[in-house]
Each structure stands twice: as structure tokens, then as C-alpha cells.
Amino acid sequence: MTLLENILSPQDLIGLSDAELKNLAGELRNRILETVSKNGGHLASNLGIVETTLAIHRVFNNPEDQIVFDVGHQCYTHKLLTGRQQVFSSLRQWNGISGFTNRKESDKDAFGAGHSGTSISAALGLAMANQLDGKENYVIAVVGDGSFTNGMIYEALNNCNKKNLRLIIILNDNEMSISENVGGLSNYLSKIRNSQNYFNLKHQTQSLLHKIPTIGDGLIEGTRKLKKHIKKRVVAENFFEHLGLDYLGPVDGCDLKKLESVLSEAKSKTNCCLVHVHTVKGKGYVHAEEHPEMYHSSGPFDQVKGIEKKASEDSFSAQFGKIMVAAANADDSICAITAAMTGGTGLDHFSLTHPRRFYDVGIAEEHAVTFAAGLSANGKTPVCAIYSTFVQRVYDQLIHDAAIQKLPLIMALDRCGLVPGDGITHQGIYDCSYLSTIPGIEIYSPETYDEMKQSFATCFEAPKLAIIRYPKGAQQQYDRSGFNLCGEFCYQDFDDTGRNQGDPEIVMVTYGRITKNVYEAVQLLKANHRIRLIKLIQVYPLNSEKILSLIGQPRLVYVLEEGIRSGGIGEKLAAAIAQHDGCKPDTIRIRAIEDPLMEQGDLAALDGYCGFLPPQIAAEIAEISKAK
């Protein structure tokens, strides 16, 4: 039996020898690597934080002492140490455990976090609630350095200078977020890391003094007072100390004994204390150490070979990158902005070919959009590339800084629709619903690369506030040759009934990636029904007159949408039909996402849960038709 198999709770870590702890750290890394190579997941950050997590669980008493991870994907060691190793193989799988902290999953997960920058605010709230209740438990916020580029962190830090607050912030500094860290804060943390020799000397001195019988502890206290006196005169306070926080570090994040010593010292502070830990992303797996950006979040891969770079990946993200480079070559006003997602959004090549017009602002989506609006105000053509889930953060900026001032900018939304693996916090299913409320906005949802190119061309030719949304991965493969293009949409008629031709009995309306599922459902239905399939390309505002005239007066209008139902495109189309004299179907049915709080799984599992699989679609339509 391995050491890890004997760890059923953090209490089982107490009493382990230094050698056993070192072996346990190796077993944890092997288990994480084995699971992520099969299931996909966030590897590099989790390999880097093994010893830090071990130290936290040995010094503190979880769940009484609460731990908040930022972002929650660096919690794999925490999960393995808190009773979930038996189900760890189900990581990120349907009906398995989440790849992020999840309050529903365990009382050891104090707070969920899928988006950066939330931890210190949440931890401060937990700590203040403890204080109000008279509890003496600690709250520990484990914050990646990438999250420190998010403005919410500083809003929270500004409120942490409370006395007798049992809040400890661990800055996990691995010099990476998703893309390489950027900006002044990254440079500042680098300078602090270079001061590590002072911190090492202080702890070595205390360790030596502690070994002196009788007088050792008194000498430690005396040198501590002398150190504070000298430091005030010789060493400038750092940023965190100016905010009223105690600061310890930097400390080697792979040195378990030193980590435990520093965390124990942090517990003795009467103020909120920040512990600066320097870790190595990908620690222990050479491929991840050499290319941490490739192992931030990955699909399954061969452990021996590692992730193999592909010469030209076929995906919407890659196509977006090509579109941007070509457009910028022809128009020197075009600028690209991303929020720590250079590689993920496909902008790598753009950043090299047009470096003066490329801006990675760090994990600062709100800043990215207002910055883009400023570029627009002075005549530039900004394209802001952000994942759909993170665009939830910029609703105010899009209204206040762009729409109200009628400033054109293009939002390129990646990972739209259902997103496999990452689960509840990363689904791109809300954007059409809430973004369509913004005055003057246009939303495009291309299903093919050609439609994507045309959507961008339209927005470049006539500047506007526009959203171009597309899913993760490649375009779906099926026969599109029968579609008739009508500008903002296209359609195709199907009739294998053998009856006399007539108007369609069923009109199906959809958009985006899910069109393939609808097309395949049509193949199951067309022997018994005359069907018209309409695929929207511009989904908002709808060209109601043209679309409604094409819908006509069928027995059934069936709208399928890979997004939430409430406020979605389906409801907008149903409202337009209700107010139109010439379009009077017998029945309107909307198949959209009714329960958006779904957990992780692969795309087939998520489609099945939502009723989006072709046989499910066909069965629902057949049932409705039978009732008629």
C-alpha cells in the first residue's frame, strides 16, 4: 500500500517523517499526472503547489480552518488529501468530481472559484464572519500570481488592514498565469523574489538560536525586535506592508520544512499576513517544467511523449488568429487585446507579427474592454478576444464605456456554448441572453470558418459594437451543400415523404455548433415530415421580416439553442412571431438550456443532459407532431 492510500484526511499527515513526506509529495505528483494525462485538466500549477498544500494541511486544521483557492483549479493535491482520492480518477468527468473547488462536493472546499481574483474578497468575508461569531479559526487564501493582475484583488487588499483578523494570504508566485505574466506587478514580484536571501538568512539564524538551551527562545525574541528596528531604517517597506499587511517571504515553495515554519509564524501575527511562496509550475514533470503554458490546461496526452505540438491546429481559435493577422496586414488601425489568453485565443502569431498593436493586459477583463473603448475613441479598430465565461465580467464596461458613447469595437468570444471538462463555472451559455440587451449591439454566431471570416469582414467594413462568438474546437463536419445563403442566415428544405410538395410542416431554427445535431435529427425525421431548417448567422438583431416570411405557417416551429432559454434568441424569435400577422405556426417549441448549473463532463454527456442529441431532438419533435 502506498503512503497516499493511507491518507484519508489531513489529520493522517501528522506524525509523518521528513522522508515520508518527501515520498508522499512524489506520489501526489504521480497521481495528478496519471489522472490529468487520461482526463485532461490543469497540470502545471498543480504539480507546482504540492508541498505548499501539504504544509497548509499540516499547519492548519481544515475544514475548521478554511482554505480558498484562486483559481480553484490548483486544488488537486487538496482534493487528494481531503478524502477524495478514491474518486480522483473521475476528475472532470460526468458524474465525477470537479476540476475546481466545489462547496457541494465537500465541506473541505470553503468557496468555489472558477474565475480569477475572487479569493481575498471571499476569504475576508469568511474571516469577518468568524470574528463576528467569536470563532478563532483561520482562513487561508491561496492566490496565484496571475490573479494578482485582477483588480478585484486590490479592492479586497484595501480592506484587509483589520486588527486581530485571522486571515492569511498565500501568494503562489510561479511567474505564470495562463500566458506568461505581464505588466508592472510581474516585474515587482520578480524584484521581491530577488530579495529571498535576506528572508533565508533570517530563518536560518532563528533555527540556530532555537537550538541553544535555555536562552535560545529569548535570543530569538530579542533579534526579532532588533530586526524590526533595523528594517525600518534600512529596508524599504514593500507594497503589501504599506497596505497594513504583515509580509513574510519569499519562501521556497518546494521546501516543506521552511513552509511549515513560515506558516506557523504567520499564525502568530495579529494582522492579516501575506506569505509570498515561490513555486515552479510543472514541478517534477520535465515536459511541463519546460513548457508550462502548454500544460496550464490540456486534454489527454501521452505521459512519456508529453503534449505534441501540432503544425497547424484546425480550430476556430486558430482561424481567428489567421483572420486577425490578415486583417492587420491590410489595415494598420486594427489592434488585438486579450486577458492573459494569448495562446488560448489564437493570437500567438499576431503578437509576433504586430507586437506594437498587440496588448495582453493580464487577467483584467474589465480593463481590457475599457482600454479597447479608449483605442476606439482615438480612431483604432480594437478586437478584444476573451472567453465567453469571462465576458460576464465586462457587462458594465460594454454598456457604459462603449454602447452609451457609440464607440465601435469587436468582441471575439471564444469557448461559446457548452464547454466540456471545466464544468459549471466555465460554460459559455449566457452571452446571447445578456449581451443582446446592450443598446446597438450586433451578435454573430458563425458555424463555419467561412461564416467566421465573413462575420469579421462585415464588422471591419462597417465599424460597430459587435460580438462574434464561436465554440471551442473545430467546425463540425457534415454536408452543407444544400443550404441556401440569405445574408444573415441560410436555410435548406428536406422532404422524403413522397407526398405532393407543399409548404414545410416543421420549421427548425438554430445557430452555431449545435446545427450539426439539428441536421442529423432532420435525417431521422424527413421520411415522415416536410422540414425547413433555418440556420442563423447573425443572431441579434434578427432580420425578422425575412426570417418570419420564410417560416410561414407551419404546424411546428422548433427552435434549438445552445444557450440558456431565459432571454435567449429562441424567446426573442417567439416574441417576434407572436407579433407578426403573416407568421402563425400552430405550435412553437424552444429547446434550450433550462438548468445552466450543470456539472462537468464531455460534450456528448452535456448534450445528452440538455436534450441536444439528434435522437432526443427527433423523438421530441415526433412526439409533438403525434399530439397534433
Secondary structure, 3 states (H helix, E strand, C coil): CCCHHHCCCHHHHCCCCHHHHHHHHHHHHHHHHHHHHHHCECCHHHHHCHHHHHHHHHHCCCCCCEEEEECHHHCHHHHHHCCCHHHHHHCCCCCCCCCCCCCCCCCCCCCCCCCCCCHHHHHHHHHHHHHHCCCCCCEEEEEEHHHHHCHHHHHHHCCCCCECCCEEEEEEECCECCCECCCHHHHHHHHHHCCHHHHHHHHHHHHHHHCCCCCHHHHHHHHHHHHHHHHHHHCCCCHHHHCCCEEEEEEECCCHHHHHHHHHHHHCCCECEEEEEECCCCCCCHHHHHCHHHHCCECCCECCCECCCCCCCCCHHHHHHHHHHHHHHHCCCEEEEECCCCCCCCCHHHHHHCHHHEEECCCCHHHHHHHHHHHHHCCCEEEEEEEHHHHHHHHHHHHHHHHCCCCCEEEEEECCECCCCCCCCCCECCHHHHHCCCCCCEEECCCCHHHHHHHHHHHHHCCCEEEEECCCCCCCCCCCCCCEECCCEEEEEECCCCCCCCCCCEEEEEEHHHHHHHHHHHHHHCCCCCEEEEEECEEECCCHHHHHHHHCCCCEEEEEEEEECCCCHHHHHHHHHHCCCCCCCCEEEEEEECCCCCCCCCHHHHHHHHCCCHHHHHHHHHHHHHHC
